[in-house]
Amino acid sequence: MKKIFLIIMILIASFILNGCASRNFSFNDARTVQIGDSKDIVIQKMGSKPYFIQSEQMDGKNIVKYIYVSVNGLTGASKSLSFILKDNKVIEIPHIPDEFQD
């Protein structure tokens, strides 16, 4: 009985940590994001806000990187990608190889 309780507690803890450490996303959803999409459309297509937003300068203009990270708390497997936005519109999307499936 103690063993079952311990396994259940480990599973619960890993699910909680997984939710805190990342934002789950699918590569199939990411493939739907297109150049020119607004930041709101990116969030809608990806199913959540980005895990991290980074602002920097490019050619004297402010750009924003929407960075998505997903970590499997049970296996430790992770995936990440980012979209670059300028003036709240996507200007660069990542290349996602066909073999990257969800």
DOLO-441621 format. One record per residue: residue number from 0; residue in three letters; chain; y, z, x of N, C-alpha, C in turn. Coordinates in Angstrom, 2 decimals. Example, Ala and Ser with C-alpha at 12.3 -4.5 7.8 and 13.67 -1.06 7.14 Angstrom:
2
num | residuo | cadena | nY | nZ | nX | caY | caZ | caX | cY | cZ | cX
0 | ALA | A | -5.69 | 7.80 | 13.19 | -4.50 | 7.80 | 12.30 | -3.30 | 7.80 | 13.20;
1 | SER | A | -2.25 | 7.08 | 12.85 | -1.06 | 7.14 | 13.67 | 0.03 | 7.87 | 12.90;
***
This chain:
102
num | residuo | cadena | nY | nZ | nX | caY | caZ | caX | cY | cZ | cX
0 | MET | A | -1.20 | 0.00 | 0.82 | 0.00 | 0.00 | 0.00 | 1.25 | 0.00 | 0.86;
1 | LYS | A | 1.22 | 0.77 | 1.96 | 2.37 | 0.83 | 2.85 | 2.62 | -0.54 | 3.49;
2 | LYS | A | 1.53 | -1.24 | 3.79 | 1.64 | -2.56 | 4.41 | 2.32 | -3.55 | 3.46;
3 | ILE | A | 1.95 | -3.54 | 2.20 | 2.54 | -4.43 | 1.21 | 4.03 | -4.11 | 1.04;
4 | PHE | A | 4.36 | -2.83 | 0.97 | 5.75 | -2.41 | 0.84 | 6.56 | -2.89 | 2.04;
5 | LEU | A | 6.02 | -2.75 | 3.24 | 6.70 | -3.18 | 4.46 | 6.93 | -4.70 | 4.45;
6 | ILE | A | 5.94 | -5.46 | 4.03 | 6.08 | -6.92 | 3.97 | 7.15 | -7.31 | 2.95;
7 | ILE | A | 7.15 | -6.65 | 1.81 | 8.16 | -6.94 | 0.79 | 9.56 | -6.61 | 1.32;
8 | MET | A | 9.71 | -5.49 | 2.00 | 11.01 | -5.11 | 2.55 | 11.48 | -6.11 | 3.61;
9 | ILE | A | 10.58 | -6.59 | 4.44 | 10.93 | -7.58 | 5.46 | 11.37 | -8.88 | 4.80;
10 | LEU | A | 10.66 | -9.30 | 3.76 | 11.04 | -10.52 | 3.05 | 12.42 | -10.38 | 2.40;
11 | ILE | A | 12.67 | -9.25 | 1.77 | 13.97 | -9.02 | 1.13 | 15.07 | -9.03 | 2.19;
12 | ALA | A | 14.85 | -8.36 | 3.30 | 15.86 | -8.31 | 4.37 | 16.12 | -9.70 | 4.93;
13 | SER | A | 15.08 | -10.50 | 5.10 | 15.29 | -11.84 | 5.65 | 16.06 | -12.73 | 4.68;
14 | PHE | A | 15.81 | -12.59 | 3.39 | 16.57 | -13.37 | 2.41 | 18.03 | -12.94 | 2.39;
15 | ILE | A | 18.28 | -11.65 | 2.50 | 19.65 | -11.15 | 2.52 | 20.36 | -11.65 | 3.78;
16 | LEU | A | 19.71 | -11.53 | 4.93 | 20.32 | -12.00 | 6.17 | 20.53 | -13.51 | 6.15;
17 | ASN | A | 19.61 | -14.24 | 5.57 | 19.75 | -15.69 | 5.49 | 20.99 | -16.05 | 4.68;
18 | GLY | A | 21.23 | -15.35 | 3.61 | 22.39 | -15.62 | 2.77 | 23.70 | -15.28 | 3.47;
19 | CYS | A | 23.68 | -14.30 | 4.35 | 24.90 | -13.89 | 5.05 | 25.19 | -14.78 | 6.25;
20 | ALA | A | 24.17 | -15.35 | 6.83 | 24.34 | -16.07 | 8.09 | 24.60 | -17.55 | 7.93;
21 | SER | A | 24.53 | -18.06 | 6.73 | 24.68 | -19.51 | 6.60 | 25.00 | -19.90 | 5.17;
22 | ARG | A | 25.22 | -21.19 | 5.01 | 25.38 | -21.80 | 3.69 | 24.31 | -22.88 | 3.60;
23 | ASN | A | 23.39 | -22.71 | 2.70 | 22.31 | -23.69 | 2.60 | 22.86 | -25.03 | 2.12;
24 | PHE | A | 22.42 | -26.11 | 2.74 | 22.82 | -27.45 | 2.33 | 21.65 | -28.39 | 2.57;
25 | SER | A | 21.71 | -29.55 | 1.97 | 20.66 | -30.54 | 2.20 | 21.26 | -31.77 | 2.87;
26 | PHE | A | 20.47 | -32.40 | 3.72 | 20.92 | -33.63 | 4.36 | 21.14 | -34.73 | 3.33;
27 | ASN | A | 20.34 | -34.71 | 2.27 | 20.53 | -35.71 | 1.22 | 21.90 | -35.58 | 0.55;
28 | ASP | A | 22.34 | -34.34 | 0.32 | 23.68 | -34.12 | -0.23 | 24.74 | -34.59 | 0.76;
29 | ALA | A | 24.54 | -34.28 | 2.03 | 25.51 | -34.67 | 3.06 | 25.65 | -36.18 | 3.16;
30 | ARG | A | 24.56 | -36.90 | 2.93 | 24.61 | -38.37 | 2.98 | 25.50 | -38.96 | 1.88;
31 | THR | A | 25.78 | -38.20 | 0.83 | 26.60 | -38.72 | -0.27 | 28.10 | -38.63 | 0.02;
32 | VAL | A | 28.48 | -37.83 | 1.02 | 29.90 | -37.70 | 1.37 | 30.36 | -39.00 | 2.03;
33 | GLN | A | 31.53 | -39.49 | 1.61 | 32.04 | -40.76 | 2.10 | 33.44 | -40.61 | 2.68;
34 | ILE | A | 33.79 | -41.54 | 3.56 | 35.15 | -41.60 | 4.08 | 36.11 | -41.69 | 2.89;
35 | GLY | A | 37.16 | -40.88 | 2.93 | 38.15 | -40.89 | 1.86 | 37.94 | -39.82 | 0.80;
36 | ASP | A | 36.74 | -39.19 | 0.79 | 36.51 | -38.10 | -0.17 | 37.48 | -36.95 | 0.11;
37 | SER | A | 37.94 | -36.30 | -0.94 | 38.82 | -35.15 | -0.79 | 38.00 | -33.92 | -0.38;
38 | LYS | A | 38.70 | -32.89 | 0.08 | 37.99 | -31.66 | 0.47 | 37.25 | -31.06 | -0.72;
39 | ASP | A | 37.82 | -31.17 | -1.92 | 37.16 | -30.63 | -3.11 | 35.87 | -31.41 | -3.43;
40 | ILE | A | 35.90 | -32.72 | -3.22 | 34.71 | -33.54 | -3.45 | 33.62 | -33.19 | -2.42;
41 | VAL | A | 34.02 | -32.94 | -1.17 | 33.04 | -32.55 | -0.14 | 32.36 | -31.26 | -0.57;
42 | ILE | A | 33.13 | -30.28 | -0.99 | 32.56 | -29.00 | -1.41 | 31.64 | -29.20 | -2.61;
43 | GLN | A | 32.05 | -30.03 | -3.54 | 31.22 | -30.31 | -4.73 | 29.91 | -30.98 | -4.32;
44 | LYS | A | 29.99 | -32.00 | -3.47 | 28.78 | -32.72 | -3.07 | 27.85 | -31.86 | -2.22;
45 | MET | A | 28.42 | -31.01 | -1.38 | 27.61 | -30.16 | -0.51 | 27.07 | -28.92 | -1.23;
46 | GLY | A | 27.65 | -28.59 | -2.37 | 27.15 | -27.47 | -3.15 | 27.74 | -26.12 | -2.78;
47 | SER | A | 28.60 | -26.07 | -1.77 | 29.25 | -24.82 | -1.39 | 30.40 | -25.11 | -0.43;
48 | LYS | A | 31.22 | -24.09 | -0.23 | 32.27 | -24.21 | 0.78 | 31.61 | -24.23 | 2.16;
49 | PRO | A | 32.31 | -24.78 | 3.16 | 31.72 | -24.79 | 4.50 | 31.55 | -23.39 | 5.05;
50 | TYR | A | 30.62 | -23.25 | 5.99 | 30.40 | -21.96 | 6.65 | 31.61 | -21.60 | 7.50;
51 | PHE | A | 32.22 | -22.62 | 8.11 | 33.32 | -22.39 | 9.03 | 34.30 | -23.56 | 8.91;
52 | ILE | A | 35.58 | -23.28 | 8.97 | 36.61 | -24.31 | 8.96 | 37.41 | -24.18 | 10.25;
53 | GLN | A | 37.47 | -25.27 | 11.01 | 38.17 | -25.27 | 12.30 | 39.33 | -26.25 | 12.23;
54 | SER | A | 40.50 | -25.79 | 12.64 | 41.69 | -26.64 | 12.65 | 42.05 | -26.95 | 14.10;
55 | GLU | A | 42.40 | -28.20 | 14.37 | 42.80 | -28.58 | 15.72 | 43.71 | -29.80 | 15.67;
56 | GLN | A | 44.23 | -30.18 | 16.83 | 45.13 | -31.33 | 16.95 | 44.35 | -32.57 | 17.40;
57 | MET | A | 44.67 | -33.71 | 16.78 | 44.09 | -34.99 | 17.19 | 45.20 | -36.03 | 17.07;
58 | ASP | A | 45.56 | -36.65 | 18.18 | 46.64 | -37.65 | 18.19 | 47.93 | -37.09 | 17.58;
59 | GLY | A | 48.22 | -35.83 | 17.88 | 49.44 | -35.21 | 17.39 | 49.42 | -34.81 | 15.93;
60 | LYS | A | 48.29 | -34.97 | 15.27 | 48.17 | -34.60 | 13.85 | 47.14 | -33.48 | 13.71;
61 | ASN | A | 47.34 | -32.65 | 12.70 | 46.37 | -31.61 | 12.41 | 45.15 | -32.21 | 11.73;
62 | ILE | A | 43.99 | -31.86 | 12.23 | 42.75 | -32.23 | 11.54 | 41.98 | -30.95 | 11.26;
63 | VAL | A | 41.07 | -31.05 | 10.32 | 40.26 | -29.91 | 9.94 | 38.80 | -30.32 | 9.99;
64 | LYS | A | 37.97 | -29.47 | 10.60 | 36.52 | -29.71 | 10.61 | 35.87 | -28.76 | 9.61;
65 | TYR | A | 35.14 | -29.33 | 8.68 | 34.32 | -28.54 | 7.76 | 32.93 | -28.47 | 8.37;
66 | ILE | A | 32.54 | -27.30 | 8.78 | 31.27 | -27.11 | 9.49 | 30.29 | -26.39 | 8.57;
67 | TYR | A | 29.16 | -27.03 | 8.34 | 28.09 | -26.45 | 7.53 | 26.94 | -26.05 | 8.43;
68 | VAL | A | 26.42 | -24.84 | 8.22 | 25.30 | -24.30 | 8.99 | 24.31 | -23.70 | 8.02;
69 | SER | A | 23.04 | -23.97 | 8.26 | 21.98 | -23.38 | 7.45 | 20.91 | -22.83 | 8.38;
70 | VAL | A | 20.53 | -21.58 | 8.15 | 19.51 | -20.93 | 8.97 | 18.43 | -20.39 | 8.06;
71 | ASN | A | 17.18 | -20.69 | 8.39 | 16.05 | -20.14 | 7.65 | 15.73 | -18.78 | 8.25;
72 | GLY | A | 15.94 | -17.73 | 7.46 | 15.72 | -16.37 | 7.94 | 14.28 | -16.06 | 8.27;
73 | LEU | A | 13.35 | -16.80 | 7.70 | 11.93 | -16.54 | 7.97 | 11.44 | -17.24 | 9.23;
74 | THR | A | 11.86 | -18.48 | 9.44 | 11.36 | -19.24 | 10.58 | 12.35 | -19.32 | 11.74;
75 | GLY | A | 13.62 | -19.07 | 11.46 | 14.64 | -19.19 | 12.50 | 15.13 | -20.62 | 12.67;
76 | ALA | A | 14.56 | -21.55 | 11.91 | 15.00 | -22.95 | 12.00 | 16.44 | -23.06 | 11.50;
77 | SER | A | 17.20 | -23.91 | 12.16 | 18.59 | -24.08 | 11.74 | 18.98 | -25.55 | 11.73;
78 | LYS | A | 20.05 | -25.83 | 10.99 | 20.61 | -27.18 | 10.97 | 22.11 | -27.03 | 10.77;
79 | SER | A | 22.86 | -27.99 | 11.28 | 24.30 | -27.95 | 11.11 | 24.86 | -29.36 | 11.13;
80 | LEU | A | 26.04 | -29.50 | 10.55 | 26.77 | -30.76 | 10.60 | 28.21 | -30.48 | 10.25;
81 | SER | A | 29.08 | -31.46 | 10.54 | 30.50 | -31.26 | 10.23 | 31.13 | -32.55 | 9.74;
82 | PHE | A | 32.17 | -32.37 | 8.95 | 32.99 | -33.47 | 8.46 | 34.40 | -33.25 | 8.98;
83 | ILE | A | 35.07 | -34.33 | 9.40 | 36.43 | -34.21 | 9.89 | 37.37 | -34.73 | 8.80;
84 | LEU | A | 38.37 | -33.91 | 8.47 | 39.34 | -34.25 | 7.43 | 40.75 | -34.29 | 8.01;
85 | LYS | A | 41.55 | -35.22 | 7.52 | 42.97 | -35.28 | 7.84 | 43.70 | -35.54 | 6.54;
86 | ASP | A | 44.77 | -34.80 | 6.31 | 45.50 | -34.89 | 5.04 | 44.58 | -34.68 | 3.84;
87 | ASN | A | 43.64 | -33.73 | 4.00 | 42.69 | -33.34 | 2.95 | 41.74 | -34.45 | 2.52;
88 | LYS | A | 41.54 | -35.45 | 3.38 | 40.60 | -36.54 | 3.11 | 39.65 | -36.69 | 4.29;
89 | VAL | A | 38.40 | -37.02 | 4.00 | 37.41 | -37.21 | 5.06 | 37.76 | -38.46 | 5.86;
90 | ILE | A | 37.83 | -38.29 | 7.19 | 38.08 | -39.45 | 8.06 | 36.88 | -39.74 | 8.97;
91 | GLU | A | 35.95 | -38.79 | 9.05 | 34.75 | -39.00 | 9.88 | 33.58 | -38.25 | 9.29;
92 | ILE | A | 32.45 | -38.93 | 9.18 | 31.23 | -38.32 | 8.67 | 30.16 | -38.37 | 9.76;
93 | PRO | A | 29.23 | -37.42 | 9.73 | 28.18 | -37.42 | 10.77 | 27.13 | -38.48 | 10.50;
94 | HIS | A | 26.53 | -38.96 | 11.58 | 25.36 | -39.83 | 11.43 | 24.15 | -38.91 | 11.23;
95 | ILE | A | 23.43 | -39.12 | 10.15 | 22.26 | -38.29 | 9.86 | 21.04 | -39.21 | 9.93;
96 | PRO | A | 20.19 | -39.05 | 10.93 | 19.01 | -39.91 | 11.06 | 18.11 | -39.85 | 9.83;
97 | ASP | A | 17.46 | -40.95 | 9.53 | 16.58 | -41.02 | 8.35 | 15.46 | -39.98 | 8.38;
98 | GLU | A | 15.03 | -39.61 | 9.60 | 13.92 | -38.65 | 9.68 | 14.35 | -37.22 | 9.35;
99 | PHE | A | 15.65 | -36.96 | 9.23 | 16.14 | -35.65 | 8.82 | 16.03 | -35.57 | 7.30;
100 | GLN | A | 15.00 | -34.93 | 6.83 | 14.74 | -34.80 | 5.40 | 14.79 | -33.33 | 5.01;
101 | ASP | A | 14.99 | -33.10 | 3.73 | 15.01 | -31.72 | 3.23 | 13.73 | -31.40 | 2.53;
***
